[in-house]
Amino acid sequence: MFRRSWFVWMSLLIVAATHGQEMHDHGVPEKLGKVTFPVSCDAKVQQPFDRAVALLHSFAYGPAAKAFHEVAAADPTCAMAHWGVAMTYFHPVWAPALPPDTFATGQKEMLEATRLGAATPREKQFIHALGELYKVDPGLKLPQRTLAYEKAMAQLAHDNPKDIEAQVFYALALLSNASPADKTHAKQKQAIDILEPLFRRNPDHPGIAHYLIHACDSAELAQRGLPAARKYASIAPSAPHALHMPSHIFTRLGLWDDSIASNLASEKSAREHGDTMGQLHAMDYLVYAYVQTGRVTEAGAVVDDLHAMPPLDMGDFGVAYAATAMPIRVAVEQAHWADATAIKDPEGAPPSVVAIAVWARGLGLARTGHPVEARQEATRLGQIAKQLSDTGEPYWSVQTSVLADEVMAWSAQAAGDTANAVTLLSAAADKEDSLEKRPVTPGPIVPAREQLGDLLLLQKQPSRALAAFRTTLAGSPGRAGALAGEARAMKAGL
């Protein structure tokens, strides 16, 4: 079937790339793994094309686009080079998957790929599938586009069962449509069933290991992702994102020392590559892991490093999220409520990020005996939740409504309305548990159900508190607050 097969150990001699506007451009790795993607273009561009695909599989989108452009320049008739460029503007596991500011550019590349045409049925299917994603129809919504792409990729994978890249990109297409509200993880399990056998046969393929980690990034599936997590960093040891991604699984399993090692390496590599988003993302996961192990001095040092950085682009969701969450994690996880009350809204950040600061301030006010002021912050959170819903961000709207309920619950507790406090916080916990977290965060600052345990302990209900803490630990093993709460509840129940 294949014209030729290439084994490529990738070594790049490019200068470090500056971070892109999206949160997922993770810099230029020096060693990318083994990739084989035969194309019918000029033989001289086969190895550069494989290199570009390897960059793509490690989410080095900016460098991958540059590499595909170089392939197109070397062979102007290579339709798949333009397919590759268009693929770099599709970010399947992030939100939005098709960033509005680059959609037109991707669409233009897709139209060029279609115009040039492909020489093989397989290549025509790759181009057709991506064409479904970039179809010229303003009435199509993003979910319609990604579902059409997934359907076309399913056909491609079915028609090319021995084509590794067809199977890998189909698995990734499945992940692009995995709903955070689906707690059965149906799409993720489909992807895992494709990727696991491929991983056994192709242990040095970067995309297989990478996408297995994303597919397994849930409490239910994390254990299945551990072999890929142990391997991915060694497949592409110079890639900041490859160094970081294992910590998604380590965090799910409470393997804090592994997460710390992973993110220390990733932060250093991202900084050296000029990848600001990758650096901040690793730092946020690092702070989270440090706090869970009681290493608050080290966590504080990471926050100090954050404050020493040059001015950040707070309009970039990923940058804004990590920069806002880190100091809040340190303050709130340590119950430094006075520090929480002093937190300011991040200027220029998206509303879903501003909400975290409002929540922390409201929580601090409630926990320091200012219920009226706390309710004002809860009201503002409700307004942000409505704004997010009205602008088509239902996931973050629900998450913000959870934050509002939490602040209202603690405000009610501070005002002596203990029954309402439990009702509100129980509802918040149920709502939070109904959704998976996004990859941007290692988890909520403090899970709502863990807060419920703290609330029930304050109300001298140790048995109910114990149940809340144990439920938290079932979903988030090794969380320091839940472990401490479990011990307090057990002691209080004696």
C-alpha positions in Angstrom: 0.0 0.0 0.0 2.7 2.4 0.9 5.2 3.8 -1.6 8.0 3.8 0.9 8.5 3.5 4.6 10.7 5.9 6.6 11.9 5.6 10.2 12.7 9.1 11.4 14.5 10.0 14.5 13.9 13.7 14.5 16.6 16.2 15.4 15.9 19.8 14.9 18.4 22.6 14.5 15.9 25.5 14.7 16.0 28.4 17.1 13.4 28.5 19.9 10.0 29.6 18.7 8.0 32.3 20.5 4.7 31.1 22.0 1.6 31.5 19.8 -1.7 33.1 20.7 -3.3 29.7 21.4 -2.5 27.9 24.6 -1.4 24.8 22.7 1.7 25.9 20.8 4.4 24.1 22.8 7.6 25.1 21.1 10.1 23.2 19.0 11.3 19.8 20.2 14.7 18.5 19.2 13.8 14.8 19.3 10.3 13.9 18.2 10.0 10.1 18.0 9.3 7.7 15.1 6.7 8.7 12.5 5.8 7.2 9.1 3.3 9.0 6.9 4.0 8.1 3.3 2.8 10.7 0.7 2.8 10.7 -3.1 4.7 14.0 -3.2 8.3 14.4 -4.5 10.5 11.8 -2.7 12.8 14.6 -1.5 10.0 16.0 0.8 9.1 12.6 2.4 11.4 12.9 5.4 10.5 16.6 6.0 6.8 15.7 5.8 7.3 13.0 8.4 9.1 15.5 10.6 6.2 17.9 10.3 3.7 15.3 11.3 5.8 14.4 14.3 5.8 18.1 15.3 2.0 18.0 14.9 1.6 15.0 17.1 3.4 16.8 20.0 1.2 19.9 19.5 4.1 22.0 18.3 1.6 23.7 16.0 3.6 26.8 15.0 6.8 24.9 14.1 4.6 22.2 12.4 3.0 24.8 10.2 6.4 26.2 9.3 7.6 22.7 8.4 4.6 22.0 6.2 5.0 25.3 4.5 8.6 24.3 3.7 7.4 21.0 2.2 4.9 23.0 0.0 7.7 25.3 -1.1 10.0 22.4 -2.0 7.1 20.6 -3.9 4.4 23.1 -5.0 2.2 20.2 -6.2 2.1 18.5 -2.8 -1.5 18.8 -1.7 -0.8 17.0 1.6 1.5 19.8 2.6 -1.5 22.2 2.6 -3.5 19.5 4.5 -0.8 19.6 7.1 -0.8 23.4 7.5 -4.6 23.3 7.9 -4.3 20.6 10.5 -2.1 22.8 12.6 -5.1 25.2 13.0 -7.3 22.4 14.4 -6.7 21.8 18.1 -8.9 18.8 18.9 -8.6 18.4 22.7 -8.7 22.2 23.5 -11.5 24.7 23.4 -12.2 26.0 20.9 -11.0 23.3 18.6 -11.0 25.7 15.7 -9.8 29.1 17.1 -11.8 31.9 15.3 -8.8 34.0 14.7 -7.1 31.3 12.6 -10.1 29.5 11.0 -9.9 31.5 7.8 -6.2 30.7 7.4 -6.9 27.0 7.9 -9.8 27.1 5.5 -7.6 28.8 2.8 -5.0 26.1 3.1 -7.7 23.4 2.9 -9.1 24.9 -0.3 -5.6 24.9 -1.8 -5.2 21.2 -0.9 -8.5 20.5 -2.6 -7.5 22.5 -5.7 -4.2 20.7 -6.1 -5.8 17.3 -5.5 -4.2 14.1 -4.3 -2.7 11.2 -6.2 -3.9 8.4 -4.1 -7.4 7.4 -2.7 -6.0 7.5 0.8 -4.7 11.1 0.5 -8.0 12.1 -1.1 -9.8 10.8 2.0 -7.5 12.7 4.4 -8.2 15.9 2.4 -11.9 15.2 2.2 -12.1 14.6 5.9 -10.4 17.8 6.8 -12.5 19.6 4.2 -15.6 18.6 6.3 -14.0 20.5 9.2 -13.3 23.6 7.1 -16.4 23.5 4.9 -17.4 26.9 3.5 -20.8 27.2 5.2 -21.2 30.0 7.8 -24.2 28.3 9.2 -22.3 25.3 10.5 -21.6 25.2 14.2 -18.3 23.8 15.6 -19.9 20.6 16.9 -21.3 19.9 13.4 -17.9 20.4 11.8 -16.1 18.2 14.3 -18.7 15.4 14.0 -18.6 15.5 10.2 -14.8 15.3 10.4 -15.0 12.4 12.8 -17.4 10.5 10.5 -15.1 11.0 7.5 -12.1 9.9 9.5 -14.0 6.8 10.6 -14.4 5.9 7.0 -10.8 6.6 6.2 -9.7 4.3 9.2 -12.1 1.6 8.0 -10.7 1.7 4.5 -7.1 1.7 5.6 -6.9 -0.7 8.6 -3.2 -1.1 8.4 -2.4 2.6 8.0 -1.1 3.7 11.4 -1.6 7.4 10.8 -5.2 6.9 9.6 -5.9 5.1 12.9 -4.1 7.6 15.1 -5.8 10.7 13.5 -9.2 8.9 13.7 -8.6 8.3 17.5 -7.8 12.0 17.8 -11.0 12.9 15.9 -12.9 10.9 18.5 -11.3 12.9 21.3 -12.4 16.1 19.6 -16.0 15.2 20.2 -15.6 13.7 23.7 -18.1 15.7 25.9 -17.1 16.7 29.4 -20.7 15.9 30.4 -20.3 12.2 29.3 -19.2 10.4 32.5 -19.2 7.1 30.6 -16.2 8.4 28.6 -17.6 6.6 25.5 -15.5 8.5 22.9 -12.4 8.2 25.0 -12.8 4.4 25.3 -13.2 4.1 21.6 -10.0 6.0 21.1 -8.2 3.9 23.7 -9.3 0.7 22.0 -7.7 1.9 18.8 -4.5 3.3 20.4 -3.6 0.7 22.9 -2.8 -2.1 20.4 -0.9 0.5 18.3 1.1 1.5 21.3 2.3 -2.1 21.9 3.5 -2.3 18.3 4.8 1.3 17.9 6.2 2.3 21.3 8.1 5.3 19.9 5.2 6.9 18.1 4.6 10.3 19.7 1.0 10.7 18.8 -0.1 7.3 20.1 1.4 7.9 23.5 0.2 11.5 23.6 -3.4 10.8 22.6 -3.6 7.8 25.0 -2.8 10.2 27.9 -5.5 12.6 26.8 -8.0 9.7 26.3 -7.2 8.4 29.8 -7.3 11.8 31.6 -10.2 10.9 34.0 -10.5 9.2 37.3 -12.0 6.1 35.7 -9.4 5.6 33.0 -6.2 7.1 34.4 -4.6 3.7 35.3 -4.9 2.6 31.7 -2.9 5.7 30.7 0.0 5.1 33.0 2.2 3.1 30.5 1.9 5.9 28.0 2.6 8.4 30.7 5.8 6.6 31.6 6.9 6.4 28.0 5.9 9.7 26.3 8.7 11.9 27.8 11.4 9.4 26.6 9.9 9.4 23.1 10.4 13.2 22.7 12.6 14.2 25.6 13.3 17.7 24.3 9.6 18.6 23.8 8.1 20.7 26.6 4.7 19.3 26.1 5.9 15.7 26.0 7.7 16.3 29.3 4.5 17.8 30.8 1.7 15.5 29.5 2.6 12.5 31.8 1.6 14.7 34.7 -2.0 14.6 33.6 -2.0 10.9 34.5 0.2 11.4 37.6 -2.2 14.0 38.9 -5.2 11.8 38.4 -3.4 9.0 40.4 -2.0 11.2 43.1 1.6 10.4 42.0 2.9 13.8 43.2 6.6 13.2 43.1 6.3 12.0 39.5 4.2 15.0 38.6 6.7 17.4 40.2 9.6 15.8 38.3 7.6 15.9 35.0 6.7 19.6 35.4 10.1 20.8 36.6 11.5 19.3 33.4 8.7 20.7 31.3 8.9 24.2 32.8 12.7 24.4 32.1 12.3 23.1 28.6 9.4 25.5 27.8 11.4 28.4 29.2 14.4 27.6 27.1 12.1 27.3 24.0 10.4 30.6 24.7 7.1 28.8 25.1 5.4 31.0 27.7 2.1 29.1 27.7 3.8 25.8 28.1 5.9 27.2 30.9 2.9 28.6 32.8 0.9 25.4 32.2 3.7 23.3 33.7 4.1 25.8 36.6 0.4 25.5 37.5 0.5 21.7 37.6 3.7 22.0 39.6 2.1 24.3 42.2 -0.8 21.9 42.5 1.5 19.0 43.1 3.7 20.9 45.6 0.7 21.9 47.7 -0.5 18.3 47.8 2.8 17.2 49.3 3.0 20.0 51.8 5.8 21.7 50.0 4.3 25.1 50.3 7.6 26.9 50.3 8.4 25.5 46.9 4.9 26.3 45.7 5.4 29.9 46.9 8.7 30.0 45.0 6.9 29.1 41.8 4.5 31.9 42.4 7.4 34.3 43.0 8.8 33.2 39.6 5.5 33.9 38.0 5.5 37.5 39.4 9.0 38.0 38.1 8.0 37.2 34.5 7.6 39.9 31.9 4.1 41.2 31.3 1.8 38.4 30.1 -0.8 38.3 27.4 -3.8 37.9 29.6 -6.1 37.7 26.6 -4.7 34.3 26.0 -7.0 31.9 28.0 -4.2 29.4 28.8 -1.8 32.1 30.0 -4.5 33.9 32.0 -5.8 30.7 33.6 -2.4 29.5 34.9 -1.2 32.9 36.0 -4.5 33.6 37.9 -4.9 30.1 39.4 -1.4 29.6 40.9 -1.4 32.3 43.7 -5.0 31.4 44.4 -4.2 27.7 44.9 -1.5 28.6 47.4 -3.7 31.0 49.4 -6.9 28.9 49.4 -5.4 25.5 49.9 -3.7 26.8 53.0 -6.8 28.5 54.2 -5.1 31.9 54.2 -8.4 33.7 54.0 -7.1 37.2 54.5 -4.8 36.7 51.5 -7.8 35.5 49.5 -9.8 38.6 50.3 -7.0 40.7 48.8 -6.9 38.9 45.4 -7.6 41.3 42.5 -9.3 40.5 39.2 -6.8 39.8 36.4 -6.9 42.6 33.9 -7.7 41.7 30.4 -8.5 38.0 31.2 -11.5 36.1 29.9 -14.6 36.1 32.1 -14.1 32.4 33.0 -10.7 33.3 34.4 -11.9 36.4 36.2 -14.5 34.2 37.9 -11.7 32.3 39.7 -10.5 35.5 41.3 -14.0 36.6 42.3 -14.6 33.2 43.8 -11.4 33.3 45.9 -12.2 36.8 47.2 -15.8 35.8 48.0 -14.6 32.6 49.8 -12.1 34.7 51.8 -14.8 37.2 52.8 -17.2 34.4 53.9 -14.5 32.6 55.9 -13.5 35.8 57.7 -17.0 36.6 58.8 -18.2 39.0 56.1 -21.3 37.2 54.6 -22.9 40.3 53.1 -19.8 41.2 51.1 -19.3 37.5 50.1 -22.9 37.4 48.7 -22.0 40.4 46.6 -19.2 38.4 45.0 -21.5 35.4 44.6 -24.0 37.7 42.7 -21.2 38.8 40.4 -20.3 35.2 39.7 -23.9 34.5 38.8 -23.7 37.4 36.3 -20.5 36.0 34.8 -22.1 32.6 34.5 -25.0 34.1 32.6 -22.6 36.1 30.4 -20.7 32.9 29.5 -24.0 31.1 28.8 -25.2 33.9 26.5 -21.9 33.9 24.6 -21.9 30.2 23.9 -19.6 28.9 26.6 -21.9 26.4 28.5 -19.0 24.5 30.1 -17.5 27.5 31.8 -20.9 28.9 32.6 -21.7 25.7 34.6 -18.3 25.8 36.3 -18.8 29.4 37.2 -22.2 28.7 38.6 -20.5 26.0 40.8 -18.2 28.7 42.2 -21.2 31.0 42.8 -23.0 28.2 44.8 -19.8 27.6 46.8 -19.5 31.3 47.8 -23.2 31.4 48.7 -22.9 28.3 50.8 -20.0 29.7 52.9 -21.8 33.0 53.1 -24.9 31.2 54.5 -22.7 29.4 57.0 -21.1 32.6 58.1 -24.6 34.1 58.6 -25.8 31.1 60.7 -28.0 29.6 58.0 -26.3 26.2 58.3 -29.0 24.1 56.6 -29.0 26.2 53.5 -25.2 26.2 53.5 -25.2 22.4 53.2 -27.9 22.4 50.6 -26.0 24.9 48.4 -22.7 23.2 48.7 -24.2 19.7 48.1 -25.7 21.0 44.9 -22.4 22.6 43.9 -20.6 19.3 44.5 -23.2 17.3 42.4 -22.9 19.8 39.6 -19.1 19.8 39.6 -19.0 16.0 39.7 -21.2 15.8 36.6 -18.5 17.3 34.4 -14.9 16.3 33.6 -12.2 19.0 34.0 -10.6 20.5 31.0 -6.9 19.8 30.3 -6.0 23.4 31.1 -6.2 22.7 34.8 -5.0 19.9 37.1 -8.3 20.3 38.9 -10.6 22.7 40.8 -8.7 24.9 43.3 -10.6 22.9 46.0 -13.2 20.4 44.9 -16.7 21.3 46.0 -17.2 17.9 47.7 -14.0 18.4 49.7 -15.4 21.8 50.8 -18.6 20.1 51.8 -16.6 17.8 54.1 -15.1 20.9 55.7 -18.5 22.5 56.1 -20.0 19.3 57.7 -17.1 19.1 60.1 -17.7 22.7 61.2 -21.3 21.7 61.8 -20.2 18.7 63.8 -21.4 16.1 61.4 -18.3 13.9 61.2 -20.0 10.8 59.6 -21.4 12.8 56.7 -18.1 14.7 56.4 -16.1 11.5 56.3 -18.3 10.3 53.4 -17.7 13.6 51.5 -13.9 13.3 52.0 -13.8 9.7 50.9 -15.8 10.5 47.8 -13.4 13.3 47.0 -10.4 10.9 47.4 -12.0 8.3 45.1 -12.0 10.9 42.3 -8.9 12.7 43.3 -6.5 10.3 45.1 -3.9 11.9 47.4 -5.5 15.3 47.8 -3.9 16.7 50.9 -7.0 18.6 52.1 -9.3 15.6 51.7 -6.8 13.3 53.4 -6.5 15.7 56.4 -10.2 16.1 56.4 -10.7 12.3 56.5 -8.4 12.0 59.5 -10.2 14.8 61.3 -13.6 13.3 60.6 -12.5 9.9 61.8 -11.1 11.4 65.0 -14.2 13.4 65.6 -16.4 10.4 65.1 -14.7 8.3 67.8 
